[in-house]
Amino acid sequence: MKLSRYWLLLGLPLALGACGMNDTEAEEDDPTDGAAADSAAAAAAVPPSPVATDTAAAMAPQMVPMAAVAGSGVSGEAILTEAAGQTQVAVRLAGFQPNSAHSGHVHQGTCDAPGAPVAPLQDITADAAGAGTATSTVAIPTSIAMNGQHIVAYHQASGENMGPPVVCGAIPGHAM
């Protein structure tokens, strides 16, 4: 007699579970439940993108402080960001002569010993207050630009006779 009671108790949850709603009925009562479950299942089925494990894609934007060269009074910042295998350089500077134009480059070397330019940047034309911005995308992988051996520099003027740099920022090496 005791054994038959245990079987009855074990079978009770199964019988009650069978009386519950099936998935179709649940979707009919609350369509958002089924959609959420389908969406969650689809998201779980998608494998992680291989780009997420790419070193360049995993690099966070790098802020580069830019300091005056030879007492120019020009300063600001550059922000380097990975952009589809290249490097986007967004520069914001102040302290120029009002309404003046200035050429910029990514150079090899250091601010104390600038090397050859490796990529031109968009010119900055200062506004009436002497401030300006430029955003350029250069064909240098972020892993190279952020290897600790490059600088961002803007010059005294624009064009062929741009003169020496008036502002410079050393791009630090990025931990990979």
KARA-V196697 format. One record per backbone hydrogen bond with DSSP energy under -1.0 kcal/mol. NH is the residue of the N-H (numbers start at 1). CO is the residue of the C=O. If there is no record, write none. Layout:
# KARA-V196697
[[NH,CO] [NH,CO]]
This chain:
# KARA-V196697
[[5,1] [6,2] [7,3] [8,4] [9,5] [10,6] [11,7] [12,8] [15,11] [16,12] [17,13] [18,14] [26,22] [27,23] [28,24] [29,25] [30,26] [33,30] [35,31] [36,32] [37,33] [38,34] [39,35] [40,36] [41,37] [42,38] [43,39] [44,40] [45,41] [54,51] [58,54] [62,80] [64,78] [66,76] [67,168] [69,166] [72,69] [75,94] [76,66] [77,92] [78,64] [79,90] [80,62] [81,88] [83,86] [86,83] [87,138] [88,81] [89,136] [90,79] [91,134] [92,77] [93,132] [94,75] [96,130] [99,127] [100,97] [102,124] [103,157] [105,153] [106,119] [107,151] [108,116] [109,149] [110,113] [115,108] [118,106] [119,106] [121,104] [124,102] [126,100] [127,131] [130,127] [132,93] [134,91] [136,89] [138,87] [140,138] [144,141] [145,141] [146,142] [147,144] [151,107] [152,169] [153,105] [154,167] [155,103] [156,164] [157,162] [166,154] [167,154] [168,67] [169,152] [171,150] [174,146]]
